[in-house]
Amino acid sequence: MLFVALIGVAYWQMEKTSNEREARARAKAPQLAEPIVTWQGKTIRKGDTVRIFKWAGTFKPAETGYPHEIDAAPDRTGVVLGGEKRTNSRHIDIDPSEPIQIVRVRWHRQTWKVNGSDQTILLGEFETTIHVDHLEVVPR
């Protein structure tokens, strides 16, 4: 009986921790600014399937959940969730009136190259941002 009670308490604690973690993630989630982003003559809409068509750097472990950076290389695909304004960082101050030029993408389950190695890894879906310059809309 004590064993069953301990399992119940452990399960409740895991569920509570999971719910708290989800609530923190929702609170930190960026607000999508626009369903349509037009940048230098290119228009990308929420719901568009896009493909990286030119090298776009790397996606970091905090973005992918994988412990190493992965290459944001051509032919990776995903679905646009919306446009987001860039934010200030240690390296750059963003003009608040700057037009939106990045989009949040939910990348499909696919293989990615691990940066700096010959290894590839199959990753499930994850979300991150990318500059519109690196994307093309996949025709339907």
KAHUJO-V67699 format. One record per backbone hydrogen bond with DSSP energy under -1.0 kcal/mol. NH is the residue of the N-H (numbers start at 1). CO is the residue of the C=O. If there is no record, write none. Layout:
nh=NH co=CO
nh=NH co=CO
//
This chain:
nh=5 co=1
nh=6 co=2
nh=7 co=3
nh=8 co=4
nh=9 co=5
nh=10 co=6
nh=11 co=7
nh=12 co=8
nh=13 co=9
nh=14 co=10
nh=15 co=11
nh=16 co=12
nh=17 co=13
nh=18 co=14
nh=19 co=15
nh=20 co=16
nh=21 co=17
nh=22 co=18
nh=23 co=19
nh=24 co=20
nh=25 co=21
nh=26 co=22
nh=27 co=23
nh=28 co=24
nh=29 co=25
nh=33 co=83
nh=34 co=83
nh=37 co=44
nh=39 co=42
nh=42 co=39
nh=44 co=37
nh=46 co=35
nh=47 co=80
nh=48 co=45
nh=50 co=78
nh=51 co=136
nh=52 co=76
nh=53 co=134
nh=56 co=72
nh=59 co=70
nh=63 co=60
nh=64 co=60
nh=65 co=61
nh=70 co=59
nh=71 co=113
nh=72 co=57
nh=73 co=71
nh=75 co=52
nh=76 co=73
nh=78 co=50
nh=79 co=106
nh=80 co=48
nh=81 co=104
nh=83 co=34
nh=84 co=102
nh=89 co=92
nh=98 co=95
nh=103 co=130
nh=104 co=82
nh=105 co=128
nh=106 co=79
nh=107 co=126
nh=108 co=77
nh=110 co=123
nh=112 co=121
nh=114 co=119
nh=115 co=69
nh=117 co=114
nh=121 co=112
nh=123 co=110
nh=128 co=105
nh=130 co=103
nh=132 co=101
nh=134 co=131
nh=135 co=132
nh=136 co=51
nh=138 co=49
//
